[in-house]
Amino acid sequence: MLAGGAGLANAATVYYRGVAVNWDHGRTWGVYSYSQVQTHHFTHSATANGTWSGWKSPGVTAYASEYVGSGLAQAYWDCK
C-alpha cells in the first residue's frame, strides 16, 4: 500500500486479511521519508522512497527511512 505527501507524520491502522496492522509513516526532520510497520500476525515490511526494511517476523518492527529533501515522501507497507 502507498501513501505520499509533505505532512510530518501519519499513524494508521490498516488491514491485511481482515487483521489490523499498525502503520506509521511521514517525514522526520522535514527531509526524511519514513515508514514503520508492526504486526504480531504476519511477516511484514516497510518501504520509504525505495529503501526497504526487508521482511520482518511477526512482533518485530519493520522500519525504513530515506532522505528526500523537499521532494515527495512515499511510504509503503506489505504483509505476507
VMD Tcl script that draws the C-alpha trace (Angstrom):
set ca {
  {0.00 0.00 0.00}
  {1.17 3.55 -0.69}
  {0.96 6.96 0.93}
  {2.68 10.15 -0.11}
  {2.75 13.79 0.81}
  {4.50 16.62 2.57}
  {2.96 16.11 6.01}
  {5.01 15.31 9.07}
  {3.51 12.04 10.31}
  {0.51 9.80 9.78}
  {-0.40 6.89 12.01}
  {-2.96 4.45 10.70}
  {-4.48 1.09 11.36}
  {-4.57 -0.76 8.06}
  {-5.90 -4.25 7.45}
  {-4.39 -7.34 5.86}
  {-6.64 -10.39 5.52}
  {-9.03 -8.71 7.96}
  {-6.40 -8.32 10.70}
  {-5.28 -4.90 11.98}
  {-1.72 -3.81 11.16}
  {-0.14 -0.71 12.73}
  {1.46 1.61 10.18}
  {3.19 4.92 10.87}
  {4.62 6.97 8.02}
  {5.59 10.50 7.06}
  {8.65 12.72 7.48}
  {11.30 13.15 10.14}
  {13.26 16.38 10.40}
  {11.20 17.52 7.41}
  {13.60 15.93 4.92}
  {13.48 12.16 5.56}
  {10.66 9.91 4.41}
  {9.89 7.01 6.74}
  {7.61 4.00 7.05}
  {7.18 1.83 10.14}
  {5.04 -1.32 10.30}
  {4.18 -3.58 13.24}
  {2.02 -6.71 13.44}
  {2.06 -9.82 15.60}
  {0.33 -11.95 12.96}
  {2.21 -11.73 9.64}
  {5.66 -11.38 8.13}
  {5.80 -7.72 7.07}
  {7.96 -4.97 5.57}
  {8.18 -1.20 5.23}
  {9.44 0.88 2.29}
  {10.25 4.59 2.17}
  {11.14 6.10 -1.22}
  {12.80 2.92 -2.42}
  {14.56 1.96 0.82}
  {13.20 -1.38 2.01}
  {13.31 -2.77 5.56}
  {13.42 -6.37 4.44}
  {10.90 -8.91 5.67}
  {10.43 -8.90 9.45}
  {8.98 -11.66 11.61}
  {5.70 -11.18 13.46}
  {6.28 -8.96 16.50}
  {9.40 -7.29 15.06}
  {9.08 -3.66 13.90}
  {9.87 -3.02 10.23}
  {11.38 0.45 9.64}
  {12.70 2.20 6.54}
  {13.89 5.78 6.03}
  {15.27 7.69 3.04}
  {16.47 11.28 2.52}
  {14.09 13.11 0.15}
  {14.82 16.79 0.90}
  {11.81 18.82 -0.23}
  {10.70 16.05 -2.61}
  {7.69 13.78 -2.35}
  {7.70 11.36 0.58}
  {6.37 7.95 -0.46}
  {5.70 5.19 2.05}
  {4.55 1.61 1.57}
  {3.73 -1.39 3.75}
  {3.42 -5.04 2.85}
  {2.46 -8.28 4.58}
  {2.59 -11.94 3.60}
}
mol new
graphics top color blue
foreach p $ca { graphics top sphere $p radius 0.5 }
foreach p [lrange $ca 0 end-1] q [lrange $ca 1 end] { graphics top cylinder $p $q radius 0.2 }
display resetview
